[in-house]
Amino acid sequence: MITPQNIFRHEFVGLQVEVADSTHTGYIGIRGRVVDETKNTIKIEDEEGQEKVIPKKAATFNFKLPDGYEVEIEGKIIAIRPENRIKKRYKKHV
């Protein structure tokens, strides 16, 4: 089960997400479902079915967990390969 305390150790694909803040104002407010993730980007499918690629280091994300909690994460913290992020130990950010 994904919780705010262990979100870093889980897969983001399938979660609802919104770009809360970004150095590029065009990314702010993009929301949808995460369909892919790489070391440096998150691909979001919006309500119209369009896929948008957001650089992690340029944004802050609000992830909505399956139980309704929302967690805000700075992209630079998660700018690591997903398979390595799951194994890495993190200081408490939440």
C-alpha positions, -999 to 999 in steps of 0.1 A, spaced: 0 0 0 13 34 -10 14 59 19 29 95 21 58 80 41 68 53 15 58 69 -18 95 71 -29 97 34 -27 68 28 -51 61 31 -88 46 64 -99 31 49 -131 -7 49 -128 -9 76 -101 -28 109 -106 -5 138 -107 -5 176 -111 24 199 -117 21 223 -87 51 246 -96 77 248 -123 105 270 -135 87 268 -169 53 284 -164 38 264 -192 40 232 -171 21 246 -141 -13 231 -138 -8 201 -161 -26 172 -145 -34 136 -154 -22 101 -150 15 91 -150 20 68 -180 58 66 -180 88 77 -160 125 79 -168 155 92 -148 148 128 -158 112 130 -169 76 121 -161 51 115 -189 16 125 -180 -16 117 -200 -41 145 -196 -79 144 -198 -78 148 -236 -55 118 -240 -25 139 -249 8 129 -234 31 156 -220 67 151 -209 77 171 -179 113 174 -167 116 163 -131 142 188 -121 121 217 -134 89 209 -115 72 202 -82 45 175 -84 14 167 -64 7 130 -64 -27 117 -55 -25 84 -37 -51 57 -42 -65 63 -6 -70 100 -14 -39 116 2 -20 141 -18 18 143 -15 39 172 -29 74 161 -41 101 183 -56 112 168 -89 149 171 -81 145 147 -52 131 120 -75 154 127 -105 168 92 -104 160 60 -124 128 45 -111 144 11 -104 172 28 -84 148 51 -66 128 22 -52 160 8 -36 174 41 -23 170 52 13 156 87 18 156 112 46 121 119 58 106 145 34 69 141 43 
